[in-house]
Amino acid sequence: MQPYFVEQAPTYYEAEKKAREKYGEPLTILQHETIMIRGGFLNLFSREGVKITGIIPSRGHQAQYREMQKKAFASANDTTVSKEQSLKEPSLPKEPSLPREPSSPREPLDFAEAKEKILAIANAGKENNALKEVLAEVRTIKEKLETANFSNAREEHPTIVKLDEILALNDFTPSFRKALLERTRKELSLSELNNYDDVQDRVLEWLGESIKIYKNDSFRVKPRIICLVGPTGVGKTTTVAKLAANYGIDERGFHKRRVVLITIDAYRIGAKEQMEKYGEVMEIPCYSVSDYDELRKIIALHEENTDLFLIDTIGKSPRDLVELGKMKQLLDACGTLAEIHLVVAATTKSSDIGEILRQFEPFNYKAVIITKMDETIMTGNIISALAEKGKAISYLTNGQKVPEHIRKASVIQFLINLEGFKTNRLKLEEKFPDKGQEQMQRWK
């Protein structure tokens, strides 16, 4: 029986080329299929590719193939000589032949088509031992693939099934779940899968590794400028006030940094008054601007004596591209060192999060602030959507109170909120410590 091979690559042409380079030219490709090739950050992402299956002929068949090539080459030389003679000697016109198709990579056959063609050749009187071997090999490959598919569908490990249910409960995206389960199957042995507690500990570590935390949170560059952008109703104004209170005032009520509040949300009813009220209570100057020149003027006027500018913006639908473009031009007045933070509510559907992240890309935001953590028990939507886009998280908020309900983002805060997992907080804190971060005043 002839051995068969399996090769995969991003395209059919590359897969066939790899196979012929590895096993030689006389190959019989029986099947091709579209697959997902693992890769990307933490092996959680995949891309489409092609897998081909075929037969490696025996040495006798390879020799026969080379002999056929020699005859074809000799025939081609004879044809060339005949053409040269035809230029010298007149000959009778020959019957026109059908045009030959241009050479191209041979299309793979599925099992049914391969069987029909082989039987047709055999019935035409060209049956031989090689064809019988090919037909037998086709049957064998088909039986093995069908058995493997049936076995996989029937015998999924209970740990994998339970893990998938918990990931779905926490609203992780389907693509993220699929990649994480595939990694579990690949990296853990059967004996390891039998210990569910150890498996879920490993999966929690993988989830923690997929969460990126914004690290560039210092005041080495002065003045520091933080701009908050995002959809309407996600809590940008309240978050600006919380940041002002935590960075500008200590727990005794004394000013520790010079902060300036700026709002360009003059169109929403009460927005300007709300920000001015926050500034009045905290004794922090507050300004309202409506265009590029005004914003540039306020920054230039106060930059010598200010540690932090906090800028609140107009809430916009991510589909309103024209208005988003206008706001982007206005914020250009802050300069290239400004930190743009995109504000997203934890209650947002994972599909909508992906759309928001994409539409606000022109702002070149440095990180994402997650608000309304107190309004949901499922954070898989946030973890998976941000991990798939490679976005970092800077702050979390869990209520309306200023200044209490805000904190620096941490991996632990996401992991302990996951439903269905047994979390060993001390062990996770050793793995994902919060080091060197200025603490916010209170987190309740």
C-alpha positions in Angstrom: 0.0 0.0 0.0 1.3 3.4 -0.9 1.9 6.0 1.9 -0.2 9.2 1.9 0.8 12.7 2.9 -0.8 15.8 4.5 0.5 19.3 4.0 -1.0 22.7 4.9 -0.1 26.3 3.9 -1.9 29.7 3.4 -2.8 28.8 -0.2 -3.4 25.7 -2.3 -0.5 26.5 -4.6 1.9 26.8 -1.6 0.7 23.6 -0.1 1.2 21.7 -3.4 4.6 23.2 -3.8 5.7 22.2 -0.3 4.5 18.6 -1.0 6.3 18.3 -4.3 9.5 19.7 -2.9 9.4 17.3 0.0 8.2 14.1 -1.7 9.0 14.6 -5.4 7.1 15.5 -8.5 5.0 12.3 -9.2 2.3 12.9 -6.5 -1.4 12.2 -6.6 -3.4 14.9 -4.7 -6.7 13.5 -3.6 -8.4 16.1 -1.5 -8.1 19.7 -0.3 -10.0 21.6 2.3 -10.0 25.0 4.0 -8.7 25.0 7.6 -7.7 27.5 10.3 -4.0 27.9 10.9 -3.1 28.8 14.5 -1.1 31.9 15.2 -1.1 35.4 16.6 -0.9 36.7 20.1 -0.7 33.8 22.6 -1.8 31.5 19.9 -5.4 32.8 20.4 -5.9 33.9 16.8 -6.1 31.9 13.5 -6.1 32.6 9.8 -7.5 30.7 6.9 -5.3 28.2 5.1 -5.5 25.1 2.9 -4.7 21.4 3.7 -4.1 18.9 1.0 -4.1 15.1 1.2 -2.5 12.8 -1.4 -0.5 9.7 -2.2 3.2 9.2 -2.5 3.8 6.8 -5.4 6.2 3.8 -4.9 9.7 3.8 -6.4 8.5 1.8 -9.3 5.8 4.3 -10.2 8.3 7.2 -9.8 10.7 5.4 -12.2 7.7 4.9 -14.6 6.9 8.6 -14.3 10.5 9.7 -15.1 10.5 7.3 -18.1 7.3 9.0 -19.4 9.0 12.4 -18.9 11.9 11.2 -21.0 9.6 10.0 -23.8 7.7 13.3 -23.7 11.0 15.2 -24.0 12.2 13.1 -26.9 8.8 13.5 -28.6 9.1 17.2 -28.2 12.5 17.2 -29.8 11.2 15.1 -32.7 8.4 17.6 -33.2 10.9 20.5 -33.3 12.9 18.7 -36.0 9.7 18.0 -38.0 8.8 21.7 -37.8 12.2 22.7 -39.1 11.9 20.2 -42.0 8.4 21.5 -42.8 9.8 24.9 -43.4 12.0 23.4 -46.2 9.6 20.8 -47.7 6.0 21.5 -48.5 3.5 19.1 -46.8 -0.2 18.4 -47.0 -2.4 20.4 -44.7 -3.0 18.5 -41.4 -6.3 18.2 -39.6 -6.5 21.0 -37.0 -6.0 19.8 -33.4 -7.9 21.1 -30.4 -6.1 23.9 -28.5 -4.3 22.7 -25.4 -5.2 24.2 -22.0 -2.5 26.3 -20.4 -0.6 24.5 -17.6 -1.8 25.2 -14.1 -1.6 23.7 -10.7 -3.7 20.5 -10.8 -7.0 20.8 -9.0 -7.4 18.2 -6.2 -10.2 15.6 -6.5 -12.6 14.7 -3.7 -13.0 11.1 -2.8 -16.1 10.4 -5.0 -14.6 12.1 -8.1 -11.3 10.2 -7.6 -13.1 6.9 -7.3 -15.2 7.5 -10.4 -12.2 8.5 -12.6 -10.2 5.5 -11.5 -13.1 3.1 -12.2 -13.6 4.7 -15.6 -10.0 4.2 -16.6 -10.1 0.6 -15.3 -13.3 -0.2 -17.3 -11.7 1.3 -20.4 -9.1 -1.5 -20.3 -6.3 0.3 -18.5 -6.7 -1.4 -15.2 -3.5 -2.4 -13.5 -2.0 -3.0 -10.1 -1.1 0.7 -9.5 -4.7 1.8 -10.0 -5.9 -0.9 -7.6 -3.5 0.3 -5.0 -4.6 4.0 -5.5 -8.3 3.0 -5.1 -7.6 1.0 -2.0 -5.6 3.9 -0.5 -8.5 6.3 -1.3 -10.8 4.1 0.6 -8.4 3.8 3.6 -7.9 7.6 3.8 -11.6 8.2 3.6 -12.3 5.7 6.4 -9.6 7.2 8.6 -10.9 10.7 8.2 -14.5 9.7 8.8 -13.5 7.7 11.9 -11.5 10.6 13.3 -14.3 13.1 12.7 -16.9 10.8 14.3 -14.6 10.1 17.2 -13.9 13.8 17.8 -17.6 14.6 17.7 -18.6 11.8 20.0 -15.7 11.8 22.5 -15.1 15.4 23.5 -13.5 15.5 26.9 -15.9 16.5 29.7 -13.4 19.2 30.9 -13.5 20.8 27.5 -17.3 20.7 27.4 -17.6 22.3 30.9 -14.9 24.9 30.1 -16.8 26.0 26.9 -20.0 26.3 28.9 -18.3 28.6 31.4 -16.7 30.8 28.7 -20.1 31.1 27.0 -21.7 32.1 30.4 -19.2 34.9 30.7 -20.0 36.2 27.2 -16.6 35.5 25.6 -16.7 35.9 21.8 -17.1 32.7 19.8 -13.7 33.1 18.1 -11.9 33.7 21.4 -13.6 30.6 22.9 -12.7 28.5 20.0 -9.0 29.5 20.1 -8.8 29.0 23.8 -10.3 25.6 23.7 -8.0 24.6 20.9 -5.0 25.7 22.9 -6.3 23.6 25.9 -6.6 20.5 23.7 -3.1 21.0 22.2 -1.1 21.9 25.3 -2.7 19.7 28.0 -2.4 15.9 28.0 -5.3 13.6 28.7 -4.2 13.0 32.3 -4.0 16.8 32.8 -7.5 17.3 31.4 -8.8 14.8 33.9 -8.0 17.3 36.7 -10.5 20.1 36.1 -9.2 22.3 38.9 -5.7 22.4 37.4 -7.1 23.0 34.0 -9.2 26.0 35.1 -6.2 27.5 36.9 -4.2 27.2 33.7 -7.0 28.8 31.7 -7.3 31.7 34.2 -3.6 32.3 33.7 -4.0 32.3 29.9 -6.9 34.8 30.3 -4.8 37.0 32.5 -2.0 37.0 30.0 -4.4 38.1 27.3 -5.3 41.3 29.3 -3.0 44.2 28.5 -2.7 46.9 31.2 -1.7 50.5 30.2 1.7 51.1 31.8 2.6 54.6 30.7 0.8 56.4 33.5 3.3 58.9 34.9 3.9 62.6 35.1 7.4 62.7 33.7 6.2 64.9 30.9 4.5 68.1 31.9 2.0 69.2 31.3 0.3 65.8 30.9 -2.8 66.0 28.7 -5.5 63.3 28.9 -8.5 63.4 26.5 -11.5 61.1 26.9 -13.4 60.1 23.8 -16.2 57.6 23.2 -19.9 57.0 22.5 -22.7 58.9 24.2 -23.7 57.8 27.6 -20.7 55.8 28.7 -19.7 58.2 31.6 -16.9 60.3 30.2 -17.8 63.5 32.2 -18.0 61.6 35.5 -14.8 59.8 34.7 -13.0 63.1 34.1 -14.1 64.4 37.5 -12.9 61.2 39.2 -9.5 61.5 37.5 -9.3 65.2 38.5 -10.1 64.4 42.2 -7.7 61.5 42.4 -4.8 63.1 40.7 -5.4 66.7 41.9 -6.4 66.2 45.6 -5.1 64.0 48.3 -7.2 62.2 50.9 -6.9 65.1 53.3 -8.4 67.4 50.8 -5.2 69.3 49.8 -4.2 69.9 46.3 -1.2 67.8 45.3 -1.1 68.6 41.5 -2.3 71.6 39.4 -5.1 70.3 37.3 -7.2 72.2 34.6 -10.5 70.9 33.3 -11.6 71.5 29.7 -14.9 70.5 28.1 -15.8 70.6 24.5 -19.3 69.1 25.2 -21.1 72.4 25.0 -24.0 70.9 23.0 -25.3 68.4 25.5 -27.8 70.0 27.9 -26.2 70.6 31.3 -22.8 69.2 30.3 -20.9 72.5 30.7 -22.7 73.3 34.0 -22.0 69.8 35.3 -18.2 70.1 34.6 -18.1 73.6 36.0 -19.8 72.4 39.2 -17.1 69.7 39.6 -14.4 72.3 39.1 -16.0 74.6 41.7 -16.3 71.9 44.4 -12.7 70.8 43.9 -11.4 74.4 43.4 -10.0 73.4 40.0 -10.3 75.8 37.0 -12.7 74.7 34.3 -13.0 76.0 30.7 -15.4 75.4 27.8 -14.1 75.5 24.2 -15.8 75.0 20.8 -13.0 75.0 18.3 -9.3 74.3 17.6 -8.1 77.8 18.2 -9.8 78.1 21.6 -8.4 74.8 22.8 -4.9 75.7 21.7 -5.2 79.1 23.4 -6.3 77.6 26.8 -3.5 75.1 26.8 -0.9 77.6 25.8 -2.1 80.0 28.5 -1.8 77.5 31.4 0.9 75.0 30.3 3.6 76.6 32.3 1.8 76.2 35.6 -0.2 73.0 35.0 0.6 69.4 35.7 -2.5 67.8 34.1 -5.1 68.9 31.6 -8.2 66.7 31.5 -10.4 67.1 28.5 -14.0 65.9 28.2 -15.4 65.5 24.7 -18.7 65.3 22.9 -20.3 61.8 22.9 -20.6 60.6 19.4 -22.0 57.6 17.6 -19.2 55.5 16.2 -21.2 55.5 12.9 -21.2 59.3 12.7 -17.9 59.5 10.8 -18.2 63.2 9.8 -18.6 64.4 13.4 -15.9 62.1 14.6 -13.6 63.6 12.0 -14.4 67.2 13.2 -13.7 66.2 16.8 -10.4 64.6 15.8 -9.3 67.9 14.1 -10.2 69.8 17.2 -8.2 67.5 19.5 -5.2 67.9 17.3 -4.7 71.2 19.1 -3.5 69.2 22.1 -0.4 68.1 20.3 1.2 64.8 19.6 2.0 64.1 23.3 -1.6 64.0 24.4 -3.0 60.7 25.7 -6.3 59.7 24.1 -8.3 57.2 26.1 -11.4 55.6 24.6 -14.2 55.1 27.1 -16.4 52.0 26.7 -19.1 50.7 29.0 -18.7 47.1 30.3 -22.4 46.5 29.5 -21.7 46.9 25.7 -22.2 43.8 23.5 -19.0 42.2 22.3 -19.9 42.8 18.6 -20.6 46.5 19.4 -17.3 46.8 21.2 -15.4 45.7 18.1 -17.2 48.3 16.0 -16.5 51.1 18.5 -12.8 50.1 18.7 -12.6 50.2 14.9 -14.4 53.5 14.3 -12.4 55.4 16.9 -9.0 54.2 15.5 -8.3 57.5 13.8 -7.9 59.1 17.2 -4.9 56.9 17.9 -6.1 56.2 21.4 -3.5 54.9 23.8 -5.8 52.8 26.0 -9.4 52.0 26.9 -11.3 53.0 30.0 -14.0 50.5 31.1 -16.9 52.1 32.9 -20.1 50.6 34.6 -18.3 47.5 35.9 -21.0 47.4 38.6 -23.8 47.0 36.1 -22.8 43.6 34.7 -21.5 40.3 36.0 -20.1 39.2 32.6 -16.7 40.6 31.5 -15.8 38.1 28.9 -17.0 40.5 26.2 -14.5 43.1 27.3 -11.6 40.6 27.8 -12.0 38.9 24.4 -12.8 41.9 22.3 -9.8 43.9 23.6 -7.5 40.9 23.4 -8.4 40.2 19.8 -7.6 43.9 19.0 -4.5 44.0 21.2 -5.8 47.0 23.2 -4.6 48.0 26.7 -6.9 49.0 29.6 -6.1 52.1 31.7 -8.9 52.6 34.3 -12.0 50.9 35.6 -15.1 52.5 37.1 -17.9 50.8 39.1 -20.3 53.6 40.0 -21.2 57.3 40.0 -19.5 58.5 43.2 -16.6 61.0 42.9 -13.8 60.2 43.7 -14.3 56.7 45.0 -15.6 54.6 42.1 -12.5 54.5 40.0 -9.2 52.5 40.0 -6.3 51.7 37.9 -7.0 48.7 35.6 -5.7 45.4 36.9 -5.8 41.8 35.6 -7.0 40.6 39.0 -10.1 42.8 38.9 -11.3 41.1 35.7 -10.4 37.5 36.7 -12.2 37.7 40.1 -15.4 38.9 38.4 -15.6 35.9 36.1 -18.6 33.6 36.8 -18.1 29.8 37.3 -14.3 29.9 38.0 -12.8 29.0 41.3 -10.2 31.8 41.7 -7.2 31.6 44.0 -6.7 35.3 44.4 -3.3 35.0 46.3 -1.9 32.8 43.6 -3.2 35.1 40.8 -1.8 38.2 42.5 1.6 36.6 42.6 1.3 36.0 38.8 -0.2 39.4 38.0 0.9 41.9 40.6 0.1 45.6 40.6 3.4 47.2 41.1 4.6 50.8 41.0 1.1 52.3 40.4 -0.3 55.4 42.2 -3.3 54.2 44.1 -6.6 55.8 43.6 -8.4 57.0 46.8 -11.0 54.3 47.3 -12.5 51.5 45.4 -15.9 50.2 46.7 
